[in-house]
Amino acid sequence: MAAVATVDDDKEKERVMSLPQLQNLMKRDPEAYSVEFDQQWSHFDSQMEIFKLKPQKPSSSFAEQVMFLAHVAPSFPDRAKAFPDLLISALNDHFEVMHSSMRTTLVQALILLRNRNQFPCSKTLPVYFKLFKSQDKGLRKSIFTHIVRDIAHMNQKSKNQKVNFELRDFFFARLKEAETEVCRHACAVFITMYRQNVWCDTHVANLMSAGLLHPDLKIAAALAHLFLGNKTKGLEGILDESEDEEEDDNINEAVMGIVGAKKTGNRIKRLKRAKKAAKKAARRNGKKDSSVVSFVAIDLLNDPQTLAEKLLQRLSKGGEPFLFRLLMLHLVARLIGRHQLQVLNLYPFLQKYLVPTQKEVTKVMAALVEASHPAVPPDDVRPVILHVVRYFVTEANSPEVIEIGLNTIREVCARSINILTEEELTDLCSFRKHKNKGVSMAVKGLINTYRELHPQLLHRSLRGREATMAVSRGEVQTPQFGELQASEKIEGLELLASKKHKVEDGTAKDAKDLMAEKVLSPDDFKQLRKLRLQKSIELQMGRKRPAEEMSSSSNSGSDSDADEEEDERGLTGRLPDQVSADMLAAAPKRARTKAERLARVRAGRTDFKEKILERAKNRKGGRTNKENARNKPLIMTLHSRAVKDKKARTAKQKLATLRGHIKTLRKNAAHPKRRR
C-alpha cells in the first residue's frame, strides 16, 4: 500500500505545473486559463497580507508570485488593473524597512509593467524618487536608467507636449526639495534628456538655469558644465556610476587575477600592464569629445543678466572650494561675452586673482578674455590690463609668464581695441626682440592684431606696408567706443568685384554694381570668405602674399565648409568664442629626438687639459703673476711673509707638513705636475 501511495504522489507532482510553464500557457491562450489566473490572484492576495505583517522578512515564493503576475497581467487587463497600485502602495508604505531583494523584485515588476504600457509614467515617479533615498546603489542605478529610457522612448516617434510639461514640472519640483539625493537625480534626468536631444527647448534651459544657484555644489557644477557646453562632464559628480569607480573596478579585476598566485616576475609585469591599460582606456574615454563645445544651452536663456549677477554675488561670498568658484567664474564670463552683458563688478573681482603665483591663473585669464566684448567700457577693463602688464609682462618674470600675459592682452584687445594707449602699446612691442622665441612670437601676434584692427596706434615702423597704405588711402577708420557701423553692402564684396573684373583694387561702387547685377552663389560666398582671409593676412603680415603661396594655402584647406567658414573669418566679424587656458599658456618646447639629445651631450663634453693648454697658447699679454713669483730674485724673497712663517714653524708643524707632502707625492706619482 505504501508503494502505491508513493506512485500516486509522483503522478500528482507531474500533473502540477510550475509557474514558468503556466505563464507560457496563459500568454498563448488567456481565456482558457482564466480560472487558473483567479487562483493565482487569490494566492497573491493572501501572500501580500502576510508580507505586510513582516515586510522586513524576504520571501522567495512571494517574489516568484509577483514576477509571475507581472508577466501575465497584460493578458488579463480587466482583472489585473489593480496590480500596479498594490505594488506601488507596498513600496510607499514599507520601502524603508523592506528587504533589499524584495524591494528590487517589486521595482522590476513595475518596470516590466511600465514597459508594456500598463500605467502612465507619472504614476510611479513619486515612489521612484523616494527609493533614491535608499542605500541600494544597484537599485538607484536601475531606476534612473529606466526613467531616462522611458522618457526617451515616449518622445521617439512623436512628442506629447502635455505629458512632457507635467514631467518637467515634476522634476523641477524635485529639484527644489531638501533631500540631496532626490535633487541630484532630478538634475541628472534634466541633463541626460537635454544631451540626448529629447528636452532641448527654451523652457528646459531656463528651468535648469535655476539649479545653478542650488546650495549643493555637485548640482550647480553639473549644470555649469552643461551650460559651458561640455558634453562629457558633469554627470559623474551626481550619479553613482562615475568613471573613477569604473576605472578602479577594471584595475581590481586585473589585480584579482593574480591575488593568491605566486608573485613571479612575469605575473608582476602582467599586473603592471593591466593597470596601465585600464588607466589609458579611462583617459581615452575622458578625452573623447572633450574639445567639442556647444553654445546652444547658454543662448536659450531668457534673462542672462540677472543670472550672471546672482552667480557673481554667490562667488563674492566665498566659503566654497576654489575649483568650484573657478568653474562658476568661467560660466559668468561666458554669459557676459556671449550675450554682451554689462556686469562691471566682475573685472575688479578678477583682478585680485591675476598674479603669477595664483593657482590655475591661466583659467582666470581665460575668464577675463571671455568676459571682454566691444560693449564693455574700456575704462573698466583698462585697470585689469595694466595690472596684467605690471605683474606679468616684466623682465623680472620667466619667459613663460611674459608669454601668458602677452597672449591675454592680445585676446582682450582683439575684443575691445581701445584699451591701450600708443605709449603702452609701444612698451609692449619692445619685447619683440626678446631672446625667448615664445615671447617674441606673442608680441608679433599682438602687433598683427593691431595692424588689422587699429594700425594708427602702432609706430610707423611696425605697421607694415599694406596697413600703412590702407591708412594713407583712408580705408581704415579709427575705431571709437560704442560706434556702430551700418553696412550698405556685404563685407569684402569689393574684393570679389576686383577679382572678377581683374583690377588691382575694387571700390564700393564696383561692389554695389556687382550686387545689382548678379545673385551670389554658394561658391561666390566661399570665394568671398577666402578673399577676406587673404586681406586680413596681408594686413597682419605687412605684405602681399605671392600667388603660389595663396594657391598652396587654399588647396591645403579642409573639405568641410563649416571648418572653412570658421577659419576664413579673420579677426573682424568673428563671433565670441570659447577661450581655454591652453590657448593662453606658453607654447610647449618641442621634444628633441634621442639623436639630438646625444649630440647635445657630446657637444658639452670637453677635455679640460686640452682646453687649458689651448687657452695658455692663445693667451695674449706678458707673464702671469705665478711666473713672475717663480722668477723673482732670492734676495727679494727673504723678507717675505711666507719665508718668515716658514722659519718660525715648530718641529711638530714641520713633521705634519712633510707627511702631507709624502702622501701627495705617492698619490700623484703617475702624473707629476708640469713645471710652468
Buried (B, 14 or more C-beta within 10 A) or exposed (E): EEEEEEEEEEEEEEEEEEBEEBBEBBEEEBEEBBEBBEEBBEBBEEBBEEBEEEBEEBBEEBBBBBBBBBBBBBBBEEBBEEBBEBBBBBBEEBBEEBBEEBBBBBBBBBBBBBEEEBBEBEBBBEBBBBBBBBEBEEBBEBBBEBBBBBBBEBBEEEEEEEBBEBBBEBBBEBBEEEEBBBBBBBBBBBBBBBBBEBBBEEEBBBBBBEBBBBEBBBBBBBBBBBBBBBBBBBBBBBBBEEBEEBBEEBBEEBEEEBEEEEEEEEEEEBBEEBBEEBEEEBEEBBEEEEEEEBBEBBEBBEEBBEBBBBBBEBBEEEEBEEEBBBBBBBBBBBBBBBBEBEBEEBBEBBBEBBEBEBEEBBBBBBBBBBBBBBBBEBEBBBEBBBBBBEBBBEEEBEBBBBBBBBBBBBBBBBBBBBBBEEEBBBEBBEBBEBEBEBBBBBBBBBBBBBBBBBBEBBEEEBBBEBBBBBBEEEEBEEBEBEEEEEEEEBBBBBBBBBBBEEEEEBEEEBBBBBBEEEEBEEEBBBBBBBBBBBBBBBBBBBEBEEEEEBEEBBEEEEEEEEEBEBBBBBBBEEEBBBBBBEBBBBEEEEEEEEEEEEEEEEEEEEEEEEEEEEEEEEEEEEEEEEEEEEEEEEEEEEEEEEEEEEEEEEEEEEEEEEEEEEEEEEEEEEEEEEEE
